[in-house]
Amino acid sequence: MTRTFRPPFHPVFRYAGLAILGIAVTGCVSSEKYAAKSLAHDALVEQLSEAQRDASTARAEAKAYQDQLAMLGSNQGSKEAMLLNLQQQNSELQRQLDETNRQLELAANRAGTGQVLPAALTNVLEQFASQYPELVDFDSAKGIVKFKSDVTFASGSAEVTPNAKQAVTRFAQILNSPEARGYELMVVGHTDNTRVVSASTIKAGHLDNWYLSAHRAIAVGTEMQRDGVGAERMTMAGCGEQRPVASNATTQGKQQNRRVEVLILPNTIRSGFARTSPPTNAARPAGSVVPARRPAELNKDTAGADQKPTFNK
C-alpha cells in the first residue's frame, strides 16, 4: 500500500500567511484614504481659484466706480460752465423777444404820426398793391404791406404759391430800390383763431397757429431773400392769433386776420440783436411775438384730399 508523504505544517508558515494578508488589507485602506484626500484637495483648490476670480472682478468694478467718480468730479466745472452758458443764452433770447415786441408795437402804432415813408416810396407801394389787389394790401399810414394768406398759401401750407412768388419778386425790386434799400424790414405772420386740427398740417410741423404764422413769415422772407433782399435787413416773426385786425366772429374777419405783414421800419440803424427763436418750451404770453429762424428749406404741407377745411389752416 502506497502512502503519500505530507510534510509537516510548520507554525512559521501560518504566521507568515497572516502577515501577508494583513499587509494586503492595510494597503487597500490607505489607497482609499489617499483618493478621498486628493478629491478634497482638488475641491479646495477650485474654491480658492473661484474666490480669487471673484476678488479680481470686485477689484475691477471698484476701480471702474472710482474712475467714474473721478470723471464726474473733473467734469463738475464743465457742467457748471454749461449751465451758466445756457442761462446766458436764455437771457439773450428773452432780450431779443422783448426787443422784437417793442419794434412791432412801435411800427403798429405809427398811424397818425405823419408821413412814415417818403412820398415816392409810398406811391410805388400803392401802385404795387393796385397791381395785385387780390393778393396785397398796403397801409400807407403805417408803412405795412400785407400779403393775404388765403392767396399767398394753400390751405394748411407754408409754401408760397406761384402767383404770390411773382408778387414777392416785384416787391423785392421795390425794397432794393434807392428809395427803400436803407430800411429795415419786419416780416410777421398772423392767423385767425381757428385751431390747427388737420393731421397733415400738424405732421408738416405747423403744430398750432404760432408755428403756422411763423412758418409763413419765414416762407415770405425766404422768397424775398432769393430775390435779392439782404437777410441782415429782416426780422421774421409769428404772432399766431394774438393780433387780429378784425373780429374772428365772422368769416370775413377771419379772412382779414390771416395775413403776412411786411413792416417797412422807418429807421436805418441796426438794433444788433440776432434773429433766433426762443426755446419751444418757453412760455408765450398773450400778444407777444415769437421770433422765427430762417431755415434753408421749410417743412411744407397742403391739406389732404379727404380734408376740406373751411379756413386757411
Buried (B, 14 or more C-beta within 10 A) or exposed (E): EEEEEEEEEEEEEEEEEEEEEEEEEEEEEEEEEEEEEEEEEEEEEEEEEEEEEEEEEEEEEEEEEEEEEEEEEEEEEEEEEEEEEEEEEEEBBEEBBEBBBEBBEEBBEBEEEEEBBEEEBBEBBEEBBEEBEEBBBBBBBBBBBBBBBBBBBBBBBBBBBEEBBEBBBBBBBBBBEEBBBEBBBBBBBBBBBBEBEBEBBBEBBBBBBBBBBBBBBBBBBBBBBEBEBEEEBBBBBBBBBBBBBEEBEEEEBBBBBBBBBBBBBBEEEEEEBEBBBBEEEEEBEEEBBBBBEBEEEBEBBBBBEEBEBEBBB
